[in-house]
Amino acid sequence: MGTLGIAYHRRVELAAPAEDVARVLRDVAGWPRWNASVARVDRPASGPLTVGETVRLKQHRLPANTWTVTRVDDTGFVWTATSPGVRTTGDHRARPTAPGRCEATLTLRMDGPLARLTALFGGRLIHRYLDMEADGLRREVERDAEG
């Protein structure tokens, strides 16, 4: 098709170990507790997140979307969702930067013939939601790290 993708990134330094941050990221059922952009998560499975698993996520001001987990490891996970003309990939990673500290990288990439149009109309909301996720993640993991 030859369409170029659009990617949004948010990096955040955290005063918490990378393995703790990755664990919070992989616990997608708990996202509504700390991520203000997420209204509801429906995860039929229990236990650790697994490749091939589907999760239904409802964010405020957006229709619910079904995400399929494509990669899970000690650093985080990747999942994808499709809608007409757009394939969206969300990548959530944590990497150590110093003892007891890490950097989380949140990436949302859109590909497909309607990716640019979606970015044109939804780019501000995407940036806002990535900021909300990063801020909520910081509060969640740093609160847990304090005790």
Secondary structure, 3 states (H helix, E strand, C coil): CCCCCEEEEEEEEECCCHHHHHHHHHCHHHHHHHCCCEEEEECCCCCCCCCCCEEEEEECCCCCEEEEEEEEECCEEEEEEEECCEEEEEEEEEEEEECCEEEEEEEEEEECCCHHHHHHHHHHHHHHHHHHHHHHHHHHHHHHHHC
